[in-house]
Amino acid sequence: MLAFPAAIKIFVAIEPVDMRKQFNGLWSAVQEKLHEDPKSGAVFGFINKERTRLKLVYWDGTGVWVMAKRLEQGRFSWPAPSTSQSKLSLAPEALALLVGGIELKHGSLKPWYER
């Protein structure tokens, strides 16, 4: 289970990102695509085009964390791209639901995630 404090800011990129990016590439994506400061203490989420891989970037004050999740089946529910938005702000609970396979729009488990 992934949990963050309630006060932390979370931003997810709407557009997919090349998942070959590591620390420096994702750091640059936070600055260039999301127009945010990577050292702000926020969590930044990125998805691949197929929506099967997710990476989170977080600066804890001493270094950069990159967390990754690859789905073995199914896809992450992800906001549809829009011309006016490059990022979406989420509450920590919403990120936990998104990572856990919950369809945020309808509040239900995706069929592949059911236990």
Contacts in CASP RR format, 6 or more apart in sequence:
PFRMAT RR
TARGET T0000
AUTHOR 0000-0000-0000
METHOD contacts of the structure
MODEL  1
MLAFPAAIKIFVAIEPVDMRKQFNGLWSAVQEKLHEDPKSGAVFGFINKE
RTRLKLVYWDGTGVWVMAKRLEQGRFSWPAPSTSQSKLSLAPEALALLVG
GIELKHGSLKPWYER
1 96 0 8 1.000
2 67 0 8 1.000
2 95 0 8 1.000
2 96 0 8 1.000
2 99 0 8 1.000
3 92 0 8 1.000
3 96 0 8 1.000
4 10 0 8 1.000
4 43 0 8 1.000
4 92 0 8 1.000
4 95 0 8 1.000
4 96 0 8 1.000
5 92 0 8 1.000
6 91 0 8 1.000
6 92 0 8 1.000
8 41 0 8 1.000
8 42 0 8 1.000
8 43 0 8 1.000
8 92 0 8 1.000
9 40 0 8 1.000
9 41 0 8 1.000
9 42 0 8 1.000
9 43 0 8 1.000
9 89 0 8 1.000
10 42 0 8 1.000
10 43 0 8 1.000
10 44 0 8 1.000
10 45 0 8 1.000
10 89 0 8 1.000
10 90 0 8 1.000
10 91 0 8 1.000
10 92 0 8 1.000
10 94 0 8 1.000
10 95 0 8 1.000
11 34 0 8 1.000
11 36 0 8 1.000
11 42 0 8 1.000
11 43 0 8 1.000
11 44 0 8 1.000
11 45 0 8 1.000
11 87 0 8 1.000
11 88 0 8 1.000
11 89 0 8 1.000
11 90 0 8 1.000
12 44 0 8 1.000
12 45 0 8 1.000
12 46 0 8 1.000
12 47 0 8 1.000
12 78 0 8 1.000
12 79 0 8 1.000
12 87 0 8 1.000
12 88 0 8 1.000
12 90 0 8 1.000
12 95 0 8 1.000
12 98 0 8 1.000
13 29 0 8 1.000
13 33 0 8 1.000
13 34 0 8 1.000
13 44 0 8 1.000
13 45 0 8 1.000
13 46 0 8 1.000
13 47 0 8 1.000
13 86 0 8 1.000
13 87 0 8 1.000
14 78 0 8 1.000
14 79 0 8 1.000
14 80 0 8 1.000
14 81 0 8 1.000
14 82 0 8 1.000
14 85 0 8 1.000
14 86 0 8 1.000
14 87 0 8 1.000
14 88 0 8 1.000
15 33 0 8 1.000
15 81 0 8 1.000
15 86 0 8 1.000
16 46 0 8 1.000
16 47 0 8 1.000
16 48 0 8 1.000
16 49 0 8 1.000
16 51 0 8 1.000
17 26 0 8 1.000
17 29 0 8 1.000
17 33 0 8 1.000
17 46 0 8 1.000
17 47 0 8 1.000
17 48 0 8 1.000
17 55 0 8 1.000
18 48 0 8 1.000
19 46 0 8 1.000
19 48 0 8 1.000
19 53 0 8 1.000
19 55 0 8 1.000
19 68 0 8 1.000
21 29 0 8 1.000
21 46 0 8 1.000
21 55 0 8 1.000
22 66 0 8 1.000
23 57 0 8 1.000
23 64 0 8 1.000
23 66 0 8 1.000
26 44 0 8 1.000
26 46 0 8 1.000
26 55 0 8 1.000
26 57 0 8 1.000
26 66 0 8 1.000
27 38 0 8 1.000
27 57 0 8 1.000
27 64 0 8 1.000
29 44 0 8 1.000
29 46 0 8 1.000
30 36 0 8 1.000
30 37 0 8 1.000
30 38 0 8 1.000
30 44 0 8 1.000
30 57 0 8 1.000
31 37 0 8 1.000
31 38 0 8 1.000
33 86 0 8 1.000
33 87 0 8 1.000
34 44 0 8 1.000
34 86 0 8 1.000
34 87 0 8 1.000
35 86 0 8 1.000
35 87 0 8 1.000
36 42 0 8 1.000
36 44 0 8 1.000
36 87 0 8 1.000
38 44 0 8 1.000
38 57 0 8 1.000
38 59 0 8 1.000
38 64 0 8 1.000
39 59 0 8 1.000
39 61 0 8 1.000
40 59 0 8 1.000
41 58 0 8 1.000
41 59 0 8 1.000
41 60 0 8 1.000
41 61 0 8 1.000
42 58 0 8 1.000
43 56 0 8 1.000
43 57 0 8 1.000
43 58 0 8 1.000
43 95 0 8 1.000
44 56 0 8 1.000
44 57 0 8 1.000
44 58 0 8 1.000
45 54 0 8 1.000
45 55 0 8 1.000
45 56 0 8 1.000
45 57 0 8 1.000
46 54 0 8 1.000
46 55 0 8 1.000
46 56 0 8 1.000
46 57 0 8 1.000
47 53 0 8 1.000
47 54 0 8 1.000
47 76 0 8 1.000
47 78 0 8 1.000
48 54 0 8 1.000
50 75 0 8 1.000
51 75 0 8 1.000
51 76 0 8 1.000
51 77 0 8 1.000
51 78 0 8 1.000
52 70 0 8 1.000
52 71 0 8 1.000
52 74 0 8 1.000
52 75 0 8 1.000
52 76 0 8 1.000
53 68 0 8 1.000
53 69 0 8 1.000
53 70 0 8 1.000
53 71 0 8 1.000
54 68 0 8 1.000
54 69 0 8 1.000
54 76 0 8 1.000
54 99 0 8 1.000
55 66 0 8 1.000
55 67 0 8 1.000
55 68 0 8 1.000
55 69 0 8 1.000
56 65 0 8 1.000
56 66 0 8 1.000
56 67 0 8 1.000
56 68 0 8 1.000
57 64 0 8 1.000
57 65 0 8 1.000
57 66 0 8 1.000
58 64 0 8 1.000
58 65 0 8 1.000
58 67 0 8 1.000
59 65 0 8 1.000
69 99 0 8 1.000
73 112 0 8 1.000
74 110 0 8 1.000
74 112 0 8 1.000
75 110 0 8 1.000
76 98 0 8 1.000
76 99 0 8 1.000
76 101 0 8 1.000
77 98 0 8 1.000
77 101 0 8 1.000
77 102 0 8 1.000
77 103 0 8 1.000
77 104 0 8 1.000
77 105 0 8 1.000
77 110 0 8 1.000
78 98 0 8 1.000
79 88 0 8 1.000
90 98 0 8 1.000
94 104 0 8 1.000
97 104 0 8 1.000
97 107 0 8 1.000
98 104 0 8 1.000
100 113 0 8 1.000
101 109 0 8 1.000
101 110 0 8 1.000
101 113 0 8 1.000
102 108 0 8 1.000
102 109 0 8 1.000
102 110 0 8 1.000
102 113 0 8 1.000
103 109 0 8 1.000
103 110 0 8 1.000
END
